[in-house]
Amino acid sequence: MDFHNRHVIITGGSSGIGRAVARLLTQRGADVSIIARRQELLDETVAELESLRENPAQRLMSHSADLTEWEQARKAITDLTANDHPPDILINAAGFAHPGYFEDLPLEIFHTTMDIDYFGTLYTTKVVVPTMIERRSGYVVNFSSIAGFLSAFGYTAYSAAKFAVRGFSDALRQELKPHGIHVSIVFPPDTDTPQLHYENQFKPLETRLLGGPVSATTADKVALAVVRGIERKKTYIIPSFDGRLYFLLFNGPVGLLQWYCDHIIAKARRERRA
Ligand SMILES: NC(=O)c1ccc[n+]([C@@H]2O[C@H](COP(=O)([O-])OP(=O)(O)OC[C@H]3O[C@@H](n4cnc5c(N)ncnc54)[C@H](OP(=O)(O)O)[C@@H]3O)[C@@H](O)[C@H]2O)c1
C-alpha cells in the first residue's frame, strides 16, 4: 500500500506504539492526524512529526479528546476530516491497562478499561465507517493485546476489554469486507512504553512470573510490524514470535474458518441482490 496522500487517524498517537506508528507513516508521506487527551503531548508529537515530514503538502494535525466520551470522539473525527479530508485509515491505539488481583481491583478500573479500550475503539470506528462505506474504501486497525486472546492472572479487567476489541473487530471485518473496507487487529507483546511502566507498578508476582524472563520489545519494532501488516492487509498483526505461536495454539486454523464465513456471506449477498 502506498501511504502518500492517505489520511491516517491514530488514536493514542501521542505516546508509545501509536506515536511510533505516526512517525513511520509521516516518513512514508501520509497525512497523519493524532487524537489523545493531553494537549502538551499532542503538540510535542506534531512538532516531532513536522521534523520527519516527507513532503511539504502533508497535513499533520492533532485533536485533544477523551475518547471514552462519544460526543468528544465524534467531534474529534468530524473536525479532523473537515474540508474534504476524509479518513482512509483509522488506527485505534489508545488504551489503558491496570493489572491486579481481582478482589483488589475496584469496579472503577473495570469501567475505565472497558471505556477506553473497547468503547473508545467502537466510538471512533462508528464515526468513520459510514464515510468509508460511501467511498467504498477504507481501513480500520484496532489494537488488542496478547491478553486479548490469552487471558492471564492479574488481567481480569484488561483481558476482558481486549477480548471485546477482538470480538468486535472479527465481526466488523466480516461486515465491512463486502464494502471494500479492511479490518486488522494488532496483538502486541510487552512493549517498552509509558503504559508498560505504569502496569509494572501493579503486576502481582504471579503475573510477572507468568510473563517469564522475556524483555519488552520496542515501540518502533511493533510500529514497523503494524505498518507492514497494513501494507499486506493482514487480518491479524502479531509482532512477536511468541505471540504468533500462542495465537496458533489458542486459535487453530482460524484463517480457514474466516475464508468459509466470507464465502457464505458473499453467497447471502448475491441471494439478497437477486
Ligand atoms: N505497551 C504494551 O506492552 C502493550 C502490550 C499489548 C497491547 N498494548 C496496547 O497497545 C496500545 C498502545 O499502548 P502503549 O503502550 O503505546 O500506550 P501508551 O504509551 O500509554 O499510550 C496510550 C495513548 O492513549 C492515549 N489515551 C489513553 N486514554 C485515552 C482516552 N481516554 N482518550 C484519548 N486518548 C487516550 C494516551 O494519551 P492521553 O493519556 O494524553 O490521553 C496515549 O497517547 C494500547 O491499546 C495498549 O493496550 C500495549
The ligand as a Gaussian input file, in Angstrom:
#p B3LYP/6-31G(d) Opt

LIG

0 1
 N        2.816000      -1.462000      25.855000
 C        2.470000      -2.749000      25.893000
 O        3.170000      -3.604000      26.486000
 C        1.226000      -3.210000      25.189000
 C        1.022000      -4.603000      25.047000
 C       -0.136000      -5.051000      24.414000
 C       -1.057000      -4.134000      23.911000
 N       -0.837000      -2.796000      24.053000
 C       -1.846000      -1.885000      23.506000
 O       -1.234000      -1.051000      22.544000
 C       -1.872000       0.235000      22.528000
 C       -0.819000       1.331000      22.714000
 O       -0.243000       1.145000      24.010000
 P        1.041000       1.942000      24.510000
 O        1.771000       1.023000      25.401000
 O        1.718000       2.586000      23.357000
 O        0.331000       3.041000      25.442000
 P        0.797000       4.488000      25.957000
 O        2.210000       4.781000      25.616000
 O        0.366000       4.578000      27.379000
 O       -0.132000       5.451000      25.096000
 C       -1.507000       5.445000      25.254000
 C       -2.089000       6.532000      24.399000
 O       -3.514000       6.507000      24.522000
 C       -3.979000       7.807000      24.879000
 N       -5.183000       7.678000      25.684000
 C       -5.320000       6.988000      26.839000
 N       -6.552000       7.149000      27.335000
 C       -7.219000       7.948000      26.459000
 C       -8.530000       8.490000      26.418000
 N       -9.421000       8.269000      27.398000
 N       -8.872000       9.279000      25.367000
 C       -7.978000       9.527000      24.388000
 N       -6.730000       9.046000      24.364000
 C       -6.351000       8.273000      25.400000
 C       -2.800000       8.434000      25.644000
 O       -2.808000       9.848000      25.669000
 P       -3.515000      10.700000      26.857000
 O       -3.203000       9.981000      28.141000
 O       -2.915000      12.052000      26.750000
 O       -4.967000      10.684000      26.546000
 C       -1.636000       7.927000      24.800000
 O       -1.489000       8.728000      23.650000
 C       -2.904000       0.192000      23.655000
 O       -4.171000      -0.129000      23.123000
 C       -2.411000      -0.938000      24.546000
 O       -3.427000      -1.509000      25.303000
 C        0.285000      -2.318000      24.676000

